Amino acid sequence: MKCLLKYEWVKLTRNIIPDYKGIMGYWAKLAGKAAFRNGQAVYCGHINQVNAGMWSGGVVGLKSILGVKSRAKALEIMDSLAYLGYIEYTLDVTTKKLTYIIKDFVVKCTGEPCIGPGAVYATDGYGFLCLPRDITARLANAGYTFEESDAWIDLWCHTVWEDPNNIFSHSAPAIQYGRNGSVLTLETLGTRWGWEKTRVWRFLQKHRDIFTLLKLPGSFGCLIFNQEYPTSNDVIVPDQPECVRILDEVRDNAKNAHFDGTDNTRINKIITVYSHLSVKQGATMNTSEHIIDEKRIKRQETSADITQADDSPKCNNCEVCPLTSQYADGQFSNILFDIRIDMTNTHLYEVDNPVAQRPVQFDSAQTEAEAPCIDNKIHMPPTNEFLQDIESG
């Protein structure tokens, strides 16, 4: 499933919720334990009515969710989250019952959350959360100094996948801040998080198993890919030469277009405006290659079936080409079948035809030789009638 920049939320699998210090890490833990639908939940023998995005229990259960040992620390975290507008919570001093509600909970898409009828809480590490893409914006706008889990979730929330205005997101899920923010700099991230550039670098190196950083030439900046983002296919992050090739392709599409600003600002605008051309070119090329590969496979399978039914000696290289014993004027004459073309549009070539470009000389005294294998071509032995036509012609 595509995850475009225009979408208001992104997916975070519950099995990799970050366990680091930071207000957003605590928020993610609370959201991961909240009910995914309305129903009745049981806690310590008590039945509680809960709605989607709600959790109801006691302080002991809250400490377990947050991963802290102190009651005071747990309530301090809850106060901070409530002050920033991420949650609402109540604590009944008489019954000791604590209930919290996730205010940014995305109800319409939480993945398959659990197994078992009547359950309202997700199974640990099962399914995924949907995070609002701008959930960390209030921290940045308030000048809050990010901690480790805050920066981790900030990168995750700005992941795009197959966005038409970011050609790099078609190779792997990529981090993008805003419309013109596909190419990043350490200074930009440091300003947003309230960190020094060296701290940003150390953070990215520590988490390079998830967030892969690739530097672009000159002072353009860098790309950051999300290796763990859930997609329908396995994520394969392109290497630096491939990213440079893609960048050159986009710049070539831009030709003489002029944009003001720094190198980073200009390259971001070029990528935003001209990525769709590269996306279309790539789609056309992939479609053509797919059709060619399908025809090649079908023809090879057909030839293999014919070979198995034929007991005559076969080429030792490809085990498909038959040995031939017909030569003319010392030049090997063998008909080549272009397997990239349908059976109804067969093209026949001589080995010395410019299309083949691989003429092979044989000793005229030889009586039998093995036909060389030529890329994408299957050798078909010429019939005696065909050779007679050539000699008579």
N, C-alpha and C positions, 0 to 999 in steps of 0.2 A: 504494500500500500504506500502511495506517495505521501510525503509529509512536506507540504509546500510552506513557504514563508507566510502565505496569507492565512494559513490555519492558525487558530488561536491557542492550540495546545499541542504538546508533544508527548510521546510515550516513554515511560520509565519502568523497566521491568522490576518487579519487587525483589528479585534475588540479588540485585546489585545496588540497592539503596545505600548511599555512602555512610560509613560509620566513622565520621570525623567530626571535629569540633565545628560549630557554626549553627546559626539559627535555622538555616534552611535544611540542614541535616536532621535537626529535631522535627521540623515541620514534616519532612518526608516520612519519618518514622511514624508520626502520629497519623498522617494521611494513609499510610500503608495498613494501619490497623483499624481504620474507620470502616463502618458498615458500607457495603457497596449497594445495598438496597434496603427498603423499609422492612421491618419485621421485629421479631422478639429475640433478644440475646440473653444468654445465661451467664451470670458472673457470680461465683461463690454461692451457688444455689439460689440466687435471686434472679427473677425474670425481669428484664428491662425492655421497655418499648423504645426502639431506636429508628431513626430515619437515615437515609443515605447520607454519608459524610459525618456520621455521629459515632461516638464511642461512649459507653457508660460502664463504670466499674468503680474501683477504689484507688487510693493513692499508691498502694503496693503494686497494682497492675500498671499504673502510670509510670512508676519508676522502672519497671521491667521494660516497658516500651521505649523509654528514653535512654535506657542504659546507664542510669545514675543510681547511686546508693543513698543519697541524702534526700529526705522529704523536702527540705528547704530549697535544695538545688532544683528539684523537679518543679516546684511551684514557682521558683524564680524564672525558669525557662518558659513556663506557661504564661506568666505575666508579661514577659518580653514579647512573645508571639501575639498575645492579645493586644498589647500596646501598638504593635506594627500592623495590626488589622488582619492577621493570618487566621486567628481562631477566636472562638468565644468559649468560655468554660465556666462552670459553676461547681462549687463544693459545698455540700450540705454538712455543716459542722455537727449535726445531730446524728445522722445516719452514716457519715463519712463517705457518702456516695459522690463521686466526681463524674461529671459529664462534659465532654468537649465536642464542639462542632467545627469542622473544617470549612472556612468561609469560601475558599477557592476550589472546592471539590468539584471535579468534572463528572457529573452523574451519567451523562449520555454515553460515555465510552470508558470502561475500566478493564476491558479484556475479559477473558474467562477467569473468574476470580477464585473459584473453589469447587470442590466436589462434594456432593451430598445435598439432598433436598432439605429445604427449610433453613439453610445456613445464611447468615447475614454478614459474617466476618470472613475475610479472605484467608485461605490457607497460607501459612508462612512461605515466602519465596515463590508464590504461585501467581501467575497473571501479571498485569502491569497497571501502573497508575497513569493518569493523564494529567500532565502539569500545564497550567496556563503558561504560554510563552513569555509573558511579561511578569511572571511572579517575582522575579528578583529585581524588577525595575524600581520598586519602592525603596529598596535598600540603596541602590545606586543614586537615586534622586535625593535621598535624605543624607547623602554623604557618609553612609555607614561604611566602616572598614570591614571588608569581607574577611571571613575565616575560611578554612580549607574547604569545608562542605559547601559553603556559600558559593565559592568560585567554581567548584565542581558542578553544582546544579545550574549555575549561571551558564556555563558552557553547554551543558546538556539541553537546557531549555531553548537554546538558540541553534539547535540542529535542524538542518533542512535536508530533504531527500528528494532528488529528481525535480528540483525547482527549475522552471524554464529560464529564469534570469540568473542562474548560477550553474555554468557548465560543469564545474568541478563536483557539484552535488550529484551528477549523473554517474560519476565514477564510484563514489562512496558518500555516505552521509557526512555533510560538512557543517562547520560552525559558521554562522553568519549573523552579524548584528545589524539589523535594519536593511533597507533596500540596497544601500551601497556599502555593504560591510562584509563582503565575502573574503577579502584579503585583509588580514589583521596585522597589528604590530604589537610588540611587547609593551611599548609605551602606552598604546591605547587601552590595553587590558589593565595595565598598572594604574592608569588614571581612573578607570571605572571601579577597580577593586580597592583603591587606596594603598597600593603596594609599590615597592621599588621594582624596577625592571628585572633586577637579579632574582628577586623573590618569585616573580612570574615565571622566569626561566626554570628555576628549581622546581616549582609546582608542576610545570608541564613535563619536565623530565621524570618526576616521581610518578606521574599518572600517564606515561607514554604508552602503557599497555591498553589504554582506552582512548586517550586523546593524542593522536599522532600529529606532530608538527613537521611541516615541510617548508623550507625557506625558498622563496622565489628570487630570481636574479636581481642584482642592484639593490635599490632602496624601496622596492615595491612592498615588501613585507613578507608574510608567511600565510600558509594555509593550515588549518587544523581540522582533522577528520575524526569522526566518532566511530570507533571500531565496533562498539557494542550496541549501537542503536538497532532496535528490532526492525528488520526488513524481511521481505519474502525470500531473499536470497542471501547467501553468505557474503559478508562484507570483505572486499579485497581492496585495501588502500593502495592507490597508485604510487609509484616511486617518484623521486624528484625529476628524473629526465622526462617521464610521462607528463608530469604536471607542467613542465616547461614547454613541452610540445603543444599541449592543449592551450597554454597561454599564448604561444606564438600564433596558433591558429585563430584565436579570438582577436588578437591584435591585427592580424592580416585582414580579417573581416572588417575591422574598423578603418583600415587604410589611412586616409589623411584626416580623419575626424580629430578635432581639437577640443580638449577639455582643460579648464583652468584648475590650479591647485597643485599640491605636492604629488610626487610620483605615486604614493599610495592612494590619494584621492582620485587621480586620473585613471589608474588601472582598475579601481573599483567601479567607476562609472562606465568604463569600456566593457567590463565583464557584464554589468547589469544590462546595458543597451544591446550588446551584440552576442550574448550567449545563445539566444534563441536560434541564431543562424547556424552555429556550430552544433546545436542539439539536432536541428533538422538534417544537417549534413551527416551527422553520426547515425541517425535513425535510418536514413536512406542507405548508407553504406552497410549497416548491420543487416538490413533487410535483403540487400543484394547478396551479401556473403552467405546469409542463411539459406537462400534459395539455391545458390551454387553448391553449398555443402550438402544440401538434401539430395540434389541430383547426382552429386559425386558418390554419395553413400549408396543411393539406389542402384546406380550403374555398377559400382563395385560389388554389391551384393548379387546382382544379376550375373555378372561375370564369374563370381565365385561359384554360383550354382552351376553354370555351364562347365566350369573347370572340373568340379567334382564329378559331373556326369561323363566327362571325357577322360579316357585312360591314356591319351597321348602325353609324351614328356612335356613338362612345363618349365618355364624360366625359374632359375634358382633364386633370382632377386625378389620377384613379386609373386611367384607361384601362380600367375594368371596367364602371362604371355606364352603362347606355344612356341616351340622351336620351329624354325623355318629352314628350308633347304633350297630355296629358289633365289638366285642372284642374277644380276644383269650387268655386264661390263664391269665387274669388280665392285659395283656399288650395291649395297644392301637395299633391296626394295621391300619395304614393309608398309602396310597401310595402318595409319594411326587413327584411332577413334577418339575424338574429343569428348570426354565424359562429362564436360560441363554443359553439354547440349542434349536436348531430348532426343529420343530414338527417332522421332519423326523428322528431325532436322540434322541428320548425320552429316558431318563434314569429314571428308577423307583427305589425307595429306600423304605426300611422299616424305621419307625421312630427310631428303635434301631440300624440301620445301622451306622457304624462309621462316614460316611459322614455327616449324620444329626447331630450327637453328642448331641442330645437333647431328650433322651427317656423320656416319660411321663407315670407315673403309674396311674391307675384308679381303683376304687373300682369295683370288679366284680359284685357287686349287682346293680351297676348303669345300667340303660337301655339306657340312652342317655346322651351324653356329647358333649361339644363343642371342636372342634379340635384346638390346639394351632397354632398360626401363627408363621412360621419360616422364617427367612430372606431369601428373594429371591426365595421362594418356594411357590407354590400354591397347596393346598390340593385337591386331587381327591379321591372321595369315592371308596373303593374297592367294586367290584361286589360280589354277593353271589357265583358265579362260582369260582372266584379267591380264596375266603376264603375256599371253599370246596377243591380246589386243595392244598392249604397250609395244611389243616387238614389231607387230605389223604396222602400228601407227608411225 
